[in-house]
Amino acid sequence: MNVGECFQLGYVIKKHGLSGEVSIILDVDVPHEYQELESVFVEINDKLVPFFIESISIKGNKAIVRFEDVNTLEQADELKGKGLFLPLSMLPELDDDKFYYHQVMGYHVIDTTAGDVGVIVDVYTSPNQDLLAIDHRGKEVLVPINDEIIGKVDHEKSTLNVNLPEGLLDIYLD
């Protein structure tokens, strides 16, 4: 299993208690859906290592986890800052008009006015605004991801319909 076949569930923020438990942040939309996890992959030295979960207690987007064979403060401390991953197959199903960012990579973006804008080459995430990076005739065009702009996604045709704000493309074409 490699990172490209997985999504990041979250990461370890610190050790918890005295017997090897860790506190984690769950970077997912609905954290409680992961209450019954049996295992996760932990990224250690650029490799995904399976860790089995003895117990997990989720509150909000944080959880206290006890992993099998992690029984000391030192072992727990070694996990601090490590990413936690699950296979893409474990992502919850979405409604037809929704998508995960990894799903739309390579999709053609079709604007209601301009027509074919280009191909999605990346997605930039930030706390304030996520952006689609589109290759438009060799230039990168950034499009905000929000309900006013993003329209219907067609997974069969690999297209994403958008309603770009007037003048957005012009900014990049100078």
Backbone as a chain_set.jsonl record, in Angstrom:
{"seq": "MNVGECFQLGYVIKKHGLSGEVSIILDVDVPHEYQELESVFVEINDKLVPFFIESISIKGNKAIVRFEDVNTLEQADELKGKGLFLPLSMLPELDDDKFYYHQVMGYHVIDTTAGDVGVIVDVYTSPNQDLLAIDHRGKEVLVPINDEIIGKVDHEKSTLNVNLPEGLLDIYLD", "coords": {"N": [[0.862, -1.183, 0.0], [0.577, 2.205, -0.881], [0.94, 5.802, -0.449], [-0.468, 7.069, -2.506], [-2.612, 5.408, -2.947], [-4.237, 5.842, -0.885], [-6.107, 7.842, 1.539], [-5.627, 10.68, 3.648], [-6.367, 10.279, 6.931], [-5.873, 11.646, 9.246], [-3.677, 12.897, 11.804], [-1.147, 12.231, 14.291], [-1.091, 14.069, 17.242], [-0.019, 14.244, 19.833], [1.339, 12.46, 22.696], [-0.716, 10.651, 25.03], [-1.697, 10.35, 28.31], [-0.152, 7.769, 30.372], [0.392, 5.284, 29.371], [0.985, 4.751, 26.669], [-0.989, 5.645, 24.914], [-2.266, 7.813, 22.279], [-3.067, 11.141, 21.177], [-5.063, 12.18, 18.506], [-5.744, 14.084, 15.537], [-8.575, 14.142, 13.557], [-8.9, 14.535, 10.262], [-11.309, 14.749, 8.642], [-14.62, 14.891, 7.189], [-16.781, 13.776, 8.674], [-16.092, 12.731, 11.547], [-17.03, 10.777, 13.47], [-17.784, 8.589, 11.965], [-15.673, 6.915, 11.886], [-15.413, 5.503, 14.177], [-15.365, 2.759, 14.612], [-12.954, 1.76, 13.693], [-10.458, -0.641, 12.902], [-7.824, -0.706, 12.19], [-5.082, 1.352, 11.002], [-2.931, 2.986, 8.635], [0.271, 4.138, 9.34], [2.416, 6.739, 8.518], [5.721, 6.274, 8.282], [9.0, 7.13, 7.919], [8.58, 7.659, 5.144], [7.098, 5.449, 4.388], [4.179, 3.378, 4.52], [2.986, 1.988, 7.394], [1.229, -0.635, 8.886], [-0.916, -0.264, 11.695], [-2.567, -1.691, 14.379], [-5.635, -1.092, 16.038], [-6.452, -0.937, 19.381], [-8.236, 0.475, 20.988], [-10.447, 3.26, 20.526], [-11.484, 6.548, 21.055], [-13.624, 8.964, 20.166], [-14.06, 12.438, 20.053], [-15.586, 15.109, 18.805], [-13.426, 16.423, 16.398], [-11.213, 15.174, 17.321], [-9.385, 12.423, 18.763], [-8.679, 9.808, 21.097], [-6.378, 7.284, 20.97], [-5.458, 3.9, 21.343], [-2.934, 1.967, 20.297], [-2.115, -1.397, 19.307], [0.737, -2.93, 20.708], [1.984, -0.529, 21.316], [3.066, 0.65, 24.072], [4.397, 2.31, 25.818], [5.433, 5.577, 27.014], [7.541, 6.524, 25.483], [7.344, 5.08, 23.069], [4.87, 6.03, 22.191], [5.492, 8.724, 21.913], [7.199, 8.685, 19.734], [5.454, 8.563, 17.637], [4.382, 11.049, 17.326], [3.23, 13.663, 15.278], [3.066, 12.082, 13.03], [1.472, 11.007, 10.017], [-1.784, 9.613, 9.492], [-3.324, 7.091, 7.641], [-5.812, 5.721, 5.4], [-7.101, 3.189, 3.151], [-8.294, 4.252, -0.094], [-10.642, 2.99, -0.744], [-12.112, 2.984, 1.557], [-13.352, 5.38, 1.838], [-16.308, 7.215, 2.496], [-19.339, 6.841, 0.56], [-20.426, 9.318, -1.755], [-23.011, 11.73, -2.6], [-24.365, 12.023, -5.944], [-23.784, 14.589, -6.99], [-21.562, 15.446, -5.678], [-17.991, 15.326, -4.894], [-14.79, 13.83, -4.263], [-11.639, 15.366, -3.904], [-9.426, 13.991, -5.074], [-10.721, 12.494, -6.993], [-11.387, 14.106, -9.183], [-9.111, 14.803, -10.503], [-7.534, 15.409, -13.549], [-9.932, 15.735, -14.869], [-11.965, 17.404, -17.319], [-12.728, 20.82, -17.328], [-15.659, 22.561, -17.769], [-16.989, 25.559, -18.649], [-19.975, 27.546, -18.296], [-20.124, 29.748, -19.983], [-17.56, 30.174, -21.29], [-16.921, 27.685, -22.277], [-14.825, 24.852, -22.862], [-12.489, 24.932, -20.427], [-10.14, 23.772, -19.507], [-7.928, 21.272, -18.069], [-8.089, 19.717, -14.894], [-5.352, 19.881, -12.826], [-4.38, 19.959, -10.282], [-5.231, 20.349, -6.786], [-5.511, 22.832, -4.466], [-5.468, 23.168, -1.04], [-6.615, 25.073, 1.721], [-7.14, 26.711, 4.894], [-8.952, 28.809, 4.451], [-9.892, 28.857, 1.724], [-10.392, 26.483, -0.752], [-8.874, 25.551, -3.843], [-9.19, 24.838, -7.329], [-6.702, 23.851, -9.543], [-6.181, 24.52, -12.807], [-5.096, 23.534, -15.986], [-4.929, 25.741, -18.418], [-4.494, 26.113, -21.574], [-1.697, 25.891, -21.246], [-1.254, 27.617, -19.141], [-1.593, 28.116, -15.628], [-4.675, 28.209, -14.077], [-6.524, 29.329, -11.376], [-9.326, 28.29, -9.626], [-11.847, 29.035, -7.396], [-13.27, 26.727, -5.082], [-16.455, 26.441, -4.567], [-20.007, 26.486, -3.854], [-21.342, 28.289, -5.554], [-19.821, 28.472, -7.841], [-18.914, 25.9, -8.644], [-20.434, 23.38, -10.463], [-22.269, 20.733, -11.833], [-20.864, 17.493, -11.6], [-19.62, 15.05, -13.766], [-18.906, 11.901, -13.642], [-18.718, 9.804, -15.456], [-18.138, 10.993, -17.917], [-15.917, 12.373, -17.202], [-15.949, 15.143, -16.563], [-16.298, 18.467, -15.234], [-18.613, 20.784, -14.556], [-18.75, 24.319, -14.496], [-19.483, 27.667, -13.337], [-17.963, 30.245, -14.035], [-16.858, 33.262, -12.44], [-17.378, 36.447, -13.945], [-14.696, 37.636, -15.861], [-12.712, 36.176, -14.571], [-11.097, 34.291, -16.018], [-9.798, 36.11, -17.692], [-7.953, 37.384, -16.054], [-5.809, 35.662, -15.978], [-4.944, 35.537, -18.574], [-3.412, 37.633, -19.537]], "CA": [[0.0, 0.0, 0.0], [1.344, 3.449, -0.869], [0.146, 6.992, -0.134], [-1.347, 7.352, -3.633], [-3.777, 4.532, -2.873], [-4.866, 6.126, 0.406], [-6.425, 9.217, 1.905], [-5.149, 10.965, 4.994], [-7.404, 10.311, 7.955], [-5.483, 12.657, 10.235], [-2.294, 12.769, 12.251], [-0.932, 12.16, 15.736], [-0.648, 15.374, 17.748], [0.798, 14.106, 21.045], [1.055, 11.288, 23.52], [-1.818, 10.89, 25.962], [-1.614, 9.451, 29.447], [1.141, 7.181, 30.713], [0.526, 3.897, 28.92], [1.189, 4.607, 25.235], [-2.062, 6.171, 24.066], [-1.951, 9.038, 21.559], [-4.149, 12.021, 20.731], [-4.986, 12.401, 17.068], [-6.707, 14.961, 14.86], [-9.225, 13.49, 12.421], [-9.088, 15.543, 9.221], [-12.367, 14.224, 7.783], [-15.874, 15.622, 7.368], [-17.645, 13.172, 9.695], [-15.167, 11.9, 12.337], [-17.622, 9.64, 14.19], [-17.905, 7.439, 11.062], [-14.464, 6.104, 12.016], [-15.415, 5.005, 15.553], [-15.161, 1.305, 14.651], [-11.723, 1.398, 12.98], [-9.648, -1.72, 13.451], [-6.418, -0.443, 11.899], [-4.731, 2.474, 10.135], [-1.543, 3.013, 8.211], [1.017, 5.278, 9.861], [3.54, 7.029, 7.627], [6.994, 6.295, 8.995], [10.112, 7.129, 6.957], [8.015, 7.627, 3.796], [6.434, 4.173, 4.133], [2.966, 3.181, 5.302], [3.119, 0.84, 8.283], [-0.067, -0.894, 9.518], [-1.033, -0.274, 13.15], [-3.877, -2.17, 14.795], [-6.213, -0.251, 17.079], [-7.1, -1.624, 20.513], [-9.391, 1.29, 21.379], [-10.505, 4.618, 19.988], [-12.553, 7.357, 21.64], [-13.698, 10.164, 19.33], [-14.833, 13.589, 20.534], [-15.391, 16.143, 17.788], [-12.462, 15.994, 15.39], [-10.055, 14.604, 18.011], [-9.599, 11.082, 19.301], [-7.636, 9.153, 21.877], [-6.211, 5.966, 20.366], [-4.468, 2.964, 21.858], [-2.492, 1.012, 19.281], [-1.467, -2.613, 19.775], [2.2, -2.911, 20.788], [2.497, 0.79, 21.718], [2.744, 0.537, 25.49], [5.192, 3.216, 26.65], [5.456, 6.984, 26.616], [8.549, 6.693, 24.435], [6.774, 4.566, 21.814], [3.819, 6.968, 21.781], [6.13, 9.982, 21.517], [7.777, 8.486, 18.398], [4.381, 8.705, 16.643], [3.971, 12.454, 17.256], [3.38, 14.298, 13.974], [2.95, 11.109, 11.932], [0.204, 10.96, 9.308], [-2.579, 8.388, 9.556], [-3.925, 6.901, 6.33], [-6.703, 4.598, 5.125], [-7.271, 2.976, 1.705], [-9.348, 5.036, -0.746], [-11.886, 2.213, -0.75], [-12.836, 3.205, 2.813], [-14.034, 6.676, 1.822], [-17.772, 7.083, 2.399], [-19.948, 7.177, -0.725], [-20.969, 10.675, -1.831], [-24.108, 11.964, -3.527], [-23.908, 12.165, -7.326], [-23.304, 15.932, -7.311], [-20.387, 15.723, -4.836], [-16.79, 14.617, -5.317], [-13.541, 13.957, -3.512], [-10.668, 16.07, -4.74], [-8.614, 13.076, -5.883], [-11.529, 11.928, -8.078], [-11.533, 15.003, -10.329], [-7.826, 15.063, -11.155], [-7.588, 15.046, -14.964], [-11.243, 16.029, -15.456], [-12.098, 18.624, -18.106], [-13.603, 21.823, -16.724], [-16.49, 23.181, -18.793], [-17.677, 26.75, -18.14], [-21.246, 27.812, -18.973], [-19.914, 30.775, -20.993], [-16.306, 30.029, -22.035], [-16.752, 26.337, -22.807], [-13.748, 24.037, -22.283], [-11.484, 25.775, -19.773], [-8.903, 23.012, -19.419], [-7.9, 20.039, -17.291], [-7.689, 19.883, -13.494], [-4.033, 19.288, -12.602], [-4.077, 19.927, -8.851], [-6.181, 21.004, -5.892], [-4.825, 23.465, -3.346], [-6.352, 23.315, 0.109], [-6.199, 25.994, 2.776], [-8.26, 26.904, 5.825], [-9.906, 29.809, 3.983], [-10.48, 28.599, 0.412], [-9.774, 25.466, -1.59], [-8.808, 26.004, -5.231], [-8.847, 23.929, -8.409], [-5.665, 24.327, -10.456], [-6.565, 24.05, -14.137], [-4.177, 23.859, -17.07], [-5.67, 26.418, -19.487], [-3.575, 26.452, -22.671], [-0.341, 26.029, -20.734], [-1.201, 28.505, -17.982], [-2.364, 27.641, -14.487], [-5.811, 29.038, -13.682], [-7.039, 28.896, -10.081], [-10.769, 28.487, -9.524], [-12.332, 28.72, -6.045], [-14.229, 25.632, -4.947], [-17.623, 26.797, -3.751], [-21.267, 26.074, -4.488], [-21.764, 29.245, -6.583], [-19.001, 28.287, -9.038], [-18.852, 24.491, -9.037], [-21.737, 22.824, -10.828], [-22.435, 19.282, -11.901], [-19.727, 16.648, -11.946], [-20.015, 13.868, -14.526], [-17.791, 10.966, -13.507], [-18.624, 8.973, -16.652], [-17.497, 11.774, -18.975], [-14.743, 13.04, -16.6], [-16.086, 16.593, -16.709], [-16.803, 19.255, -14.115], [-19.224, 22.014, -15.06], [-18.57, 25.469, -13.608], [-20.003, 28.967, -13.736], [-16.872, 31.124, -13.602], [-17.173, 34.688, -12.313], [-16.967, 37.25, -15.105], [-13.357, 38.197, -15.82], [-11.726, 35.318, -13.896], [-10.125, 33.789, -16.994], [-9.045, 37.244, -18.232], [-6.844, 37.678, -15.138], [-4.692, 34.762, -16.276], [-4.605, 35.552, -19.991], [-2.635, 38.827, -19.917]], "C": [[0.9, 1.235, 0.0], [0.387, 4.628, -0.681], [-0.833, 7.316, -1.263], [-2.613, 6.51, -3.65], [-4.602, 4.787, -1.616], [-5.317, 7.573, 0.507], [-5.954, 9.429, 3.336], [-6.333, 11.129, 5.93], [-7.127, 11.428, 8.954], [-4.026, 12.487, 10.586], [-2.239, 12.764, 13.776], [-0.433, 13.514, 16.208], [0.224, 15.268, 18.993], [0.486, 12.787, 21.736], [-0.039, 11.666, 24.509], [-1.706, 9.87, 27.094], [-0.227, 8.858, 29.593], [1.377, 5.798, 30.125], [0.558, 3.733, 27.401], [0.066, 5.083, 24.337], [-1.599, 7.461, 23.392], [-3.222, 9.828, 21.273], [-3.956, 12.254, 19.244], [-6.028, 13.435, 16.645], [-7.258, 14.163, 13.685], [-9.569, 14.566, 11.403], [-10.077, 15.024, 8.178], [-13.653, 14.971, 8.093], [-16.726, 15.091, 8.51], [-16.794, 12.212, 10.544], [-15.801, 10.67, 12.974], [-17.835, 8.413, 13.295], [-16.723, 6.476, 11.206], [-14.325, 5.51, 13.424], [-15.075, 3.516, 15.638], [-13.89, 0.854, 13.923], [-10.968, 0.283, 13.69], [-8.164, -1.486, 13.236], [-6.285, 0.811, 11.035], [-3.308, 2.242, 9.648], [-0.914, 4.281, 8.771], [2.223, 5.484, 8.947], [4.804, 7.204, 8.456], [8.101, 6.157, 7.957], [9.622, 6.922, 5.526], [7.418, 6.278, 3.399], [5.2, 4.085, 5.016], [3.07, 1.869, 6.074], [1.763, 0.6, 8.947], [0.043, -0.914, 11.045], [-2.456, -0.711, 13.485], [-4.35, -1.402, 16.016], [-6.869, -1.131, 18.141], [-8.34, -0.862, 20.955], [-9.276, 2.678, 20.752], [-11.711, 5.315, 20.606], [-12.551, 8.7, 20.926], [-14.585, 11.205, 19.997], [-14.557, 14.737, 19.568], [-14.453, 15.626, 16.719], [-11.176, 15.455, 16.017], [-10.415, 13.229, 18.542], [-8.407, 10.677, 20.151], [-7.579, 7.715, 21.368], [-5.149, 5.175, 21.125], [-4.19, 1.97, 20.742], [-1.93, -0.229, 19.951], [0.043, -2.408, 19.739], [2.797, -1.52, 20.967], [2.094, 0.933, 23.183], [3.505, 1.501, 26.388], [5.067, 4.645, 26.142], [6.415, 7.216, 25.454], [8.015, 6.226, 23.079], [5.699, 5.517, 21.285], [4.432, 8.258, 21.257], [6.75, 9.882, 20.121], [6.734, 8.673, 17.294], [3.935, 10.154, 16.459], [4.266, 13.04, 15.876], [3.213, 13.364, 12.787], [1.542, 11.132, 11.335], [-0.45, 9.605, 9.43], [-3.368, 8.263, 8.258], [-4.833, 5.674, 6.299], [-6.8, 4.419, 3.613], [-8.424, 3.813, 1.154], [-10.684, 4.31, -0.744], [-12.709, 2.418, 0.519], [-13.5, 4.582, 2.885], [-15.541, 6.457, 1.74], [-18.265, 7.477, 1.007], [-20.534, 8.587, -0.653], [-22.182, 10.703, -2.752], [-23.533, 12.207, -4.919], [-23.318, 13.534, -7.643], [-22.102, 16.349, -6.463], [-19.196, 14.931, -5.355], [-15.685, 14.797, -4.29], [-12.525, 14.577, -4.452], [-9.854, 15.121, -5.62], [-9.394, 12.525, -7.08], [-11.521, 12.801, -9.33], [-10.201, 15.373, -10.996], [-7.903, 14.556, -12.6], [-8.926, 15.304, -15.632], [-11.164, 17.323, -16.263], [-13.088, 19.551, -17.406], [-14.322, 22.554, -17.851], [-17.25, 24.339, -18.149], [-18.939, 27.007, -18.954], [-21.09, 28.839, -20.087], [-18.711, 30.483, -21.89], [-16.124, 28.652, -22.664], [-15.63, 25.6, -22.091], [-12.649, 24.943, -21.738], [-10.142, 25.069, -19.727], [-9.069, 21.808, -18.517], [-7.429, 20.344, -15.868], [-6.372, 19.147, -13.277], [-3.671, 19.204, -11.122], [-5.224, 20.569, -8.085], [-5.368, 21.545, -4.72], [-5.826, 23.651, -2.218], [-5.751, 24.285, 1.11], [-7.389, 26.186, 3.71], [-9.337, 27.854, 5.297], [-10.611, 29.442, 2.688], [-9.703, 27.506, -0.305], [-9.889, 25.9, -3.046], [-8.516, 24.845, -6.174], [-7.752, 24.592, -9.233], [-5.934, 23.68, -11.806], [-5.503, 24.474, -15.142], [-5.012, 24.405, -18.221], [-4.664, 26.896, -20.522], [-2.165, 26.741, -22.164], [-0.191, 26.96, -19.548], [-2.064, 27.929, -16.87], [-3.433, 28.668, -14.127], [-6.342, 28.467, -12.381], [-8.508, 29.276, -9.966], [-11.202, 28.108, -8.103], [-13.349, 27.582, -6.073], [-15.315, 26.093, -3.99], [-18.887, 26.507, -4.552], [-21.743, 27.015, -5.588], [-21.033, 29.008, -7.904], [-19.059, 26.848, -9.546], [-20.257, 23.963, -9.286], [-21.713, 21.31, -10.795], [-21.123, 18.592, -12.266], [-20.264, 15.416, -12.66], [-18.828, 12.906, -14.525], [-17.637, 10.079, -14.733], [-17.89, 9.688, -17.774], [-16.23, 12.477, -18.5], [-14.783, 14.541, -16.844], [-16.635, 17.21, -15.425], [-17.324, 20.563, -14.689], [-19.098, 23.116, -14.023], [-19.273, 26.688, -14.194], [-19.002, 30.0, -13.224], [-17.347, 32.562, -13.464], [-16.641, 35.442, -13.53], [-15.574, 37.824, -14.878], [-12.314, 37.299, -15.172], [-10.667, 34.802, -14.859], [-9.23, 34.912, -17.525], [-7.841, 37.598, -17.365], [-5.602, 36.877, -15.519], [-4.2, 34.863, -17.708], [-3.811, 36.766, -20.445], [-1.265, 38.469, -20.414]], "O": [[1.857, 1.317, 0.769], [-0.831, 4.463, -0.748], [-1.933, 7.796, -0.991], [-3.588, 6.874, -4.307], [-5.543, 4.052, -1.316], [-4.963, 8.415, -0.319], [-5.889, 8.492, 4.132], [-7.183, 11.999, 5.744], [-8.052, 12.075, 9.444], [-3.232, 11.999, 9.782], [-3.156, 13.229, 14.453], [0.525, 14.055, 15.656], [1.11, 16.097, 19.2], [-0.482, 12.1, 21.413], [-0.262, 12.844, 24.791], [-1.63, 8.666, 26.848], [0.744, 9.357, 29.026], [2.429, 5.198, 30.344], [0.192, 2.672, 26.895], [0.153, 4.943, 23.117], [-0.669, 8.12, 23.859], [-4.308, 9.261, 21.144], [-2.843, 12.493, 18.776], [-7.048, 13.628, 17.307], [-6.499, 13.579, 12.912], [-10.429, 15.411, 11.652], [-9.746, 14.878, 7.002], [-13.766, 15.612, 9.138], [-17.332, 15.873, 9.242], [-16.779, 11.009, 10.282], [-15.171, 9.614, 13.015], [-18.045, 7.312, 13.804], [-16.77, 5.353, 10.705], [-13.244, 5.066, 13.81], [-14.544, 3.067, 16.654], [-13.768, -0.32, 13.574], [-10.857, 0.267, 14.916], [-7.334, -1.993, 13.99], [-7.25, 1.267, 10.422], [-2.58, 1.407, 10.184], [-1.494, 5.364, 8.688], [2.955, 4.543, 8.64], [4.937, 8.154, 9.227], [8.137, 5.183, 7.205], [10.177, 6.111, 4.784], [7.25, 5.996, 2.212], [5.168, 4.637, 6.116], [3.221, 0.794, 5.494], [1.192, 1.53, 9.517], [0.968, -1.499, 11.609], [-3.425, -0.174, 12.948], [-3.566, -1.098, 16.915], [-7.727, -1.961, 17.837], [-9.371, -1.462, 21.26], [-8.187, 3.188, 20.491], [-12.806, 4.758, 20.673], [-11.608, 9.481, 21.053], [-15.694, 10.914, 20.444], [-13.448, 15.27, 19.515], [-14.645, 14.531, 16.189], [-10.167, 15.296, 15.33], [-11.586, 12.908, 18.744], [-7.285, 11.14, 19.949], [-8.591, 7.015, 21.336], [-4.098, 5.698, 21.495], [-5.074, 1.236, 20.3], [-1.34, -0.145, 21.027], [0.56, -1.77, 18.821], [4.002, -1.345, 20.788], [0.958, 1.283, 23.503], [3.286, 1.514, 27.599], [4.655, 4.891, 25.008], [6.134, 8.007, 24.553], [8.211, 6.896, 22.064], [5.625, 5.777, 20.084], [3.953, 8.824, 20.274], [6.82, 10.879, 19.403], [7.092, 8.914, 16.141], [3.187, 10.453, 15.529], [5.382, 12.938, 15.367], [3.219, 13.819, 11.644], [0.551, 11.259, 12.054], [0.223, 8.576, 9.468], [-4.007, 9.221, 7.823], [-4.652, 4.723, 7.06], [-6.606, 5.376, 2.864], [-9.411, 4.054, 1.849], [-11.739, 4.944, -0.744], [-13.887, 2.061, 0.551], [-14.138, 4.911, 3.884], [-15.999, 5.598, 0.987], [-17.679, 8.342, 0.355], [-21.069, 8.996, 0.377], [-22.362, 9.811, -3.581], [-22.36, 12.553, -5.062], [-22.431, 13.631, -8.49], [-21.673, 17.501, -6.533], [-19.348, 13.997, -6.141], [-15.651, 15.78, -3.55], [-12.555, 14.336, -5.659], [-9.617, 15.418, -6.79], [-8.79, 12.13, -8.077], [-11.637, 12.277, -10.438], [-10.173, 16.163, -11.94], [-8.29, 13.412, -12.843], [-9.054, 15.114, -16.841], [-10.394, 18.225, -15.933], [-14.148, 19.12, -16.952], [-13.695, 23.093, -18.762], [-18.046, 24.142, -17.232], [-18.98, 26.726, -20.152], [-21.854, 28.808, -21.052], [-18.825, 30.538, -23.115], [-15.246, 28.478, -23.51], [-15.489, 25.7, -20.872], [-11.966, 25.632, -22.495], [-9.104, 25.711, -19.893], [-10.184, 21.372, -18.231], [-6.498, 21.123, -15.662], [-6.279, 17.942, -13.511], [-2.761, 18.465, -10.745], [-6.076, 21.244, -8.663], [-4.632, 20.806, -4.066], [-6.899, 24.221, -2.414], [-4.538, 24.314, 1.32], [-8.52, 25.858, 3.352], [-10.507, 27.72, 5.655], [-11.811, 29.685, 2.556], [-8.484, 27.601, -0.447], [-10.868, 26.534, -3.439], [-7.701, 23.976, -5.868], [-7.862, 25.768, -9.581], [-5.92, 22.457, -11.937], [-5.066, 25.625, -15.152], [-5.707, 23.66, -18.912], [-4.055, 27.955, -20.366], [-1.521, 27.701, -22.588], [0.904, 27.08, -18.999], [-3.114, 27.337, -17.117], [-3.135, 29.842, -13.901], [-6.585, 27.264, -12.28], [-8.886, 30.428, -10.18], [-10.953, 26.988, -7.657], [-14.179, 27.494, -6.977], [-15.125, 26.132, -2.774], [-18.84, 26.31, -5.766], [-22.479, 26.586, -6.477], [-21.568, 29.312, -8.97], [-19.232, 26.612, -10.742], [-21.146, 24.081, -8.443], [-21.207, 20.694, -9.857], [-20.377, 19.055, -13.129], [-21.24, 14.809, -12.219], [-17.878, 13.064, -15.292], [-16.526, 9.637, -15.028], [-17.111, 9.074, -18.502], [-15.539, 13.11, -19.299], [-13.798, 15.142, -17.272], [-17.335, 16.562, -14.647], [-16.561, 21.354, -15.244], [-19.309, 22.893, -12.831], [-19.609, 26.73, -15.377], [-19.16, 30.556, -12.137], [-18.146, 33.035, -14.273], [-15.586, 35.109, -14.071], [-15.302, 38.423, -13.838], [-11.128, 37.625, -15.215], [-9.474, 34.863, -14.561], [-8.045, 34.697, -17.779], [-6.822, 38.06, -17.878], [-4.479, 37.364, -15.395], [-3.14, 34.328, -18.031], [-3.559, 36.913, -21.641], [-0.487, 39.353, -20.772]]}, "num_chains": 1, "name": "protein.A"}
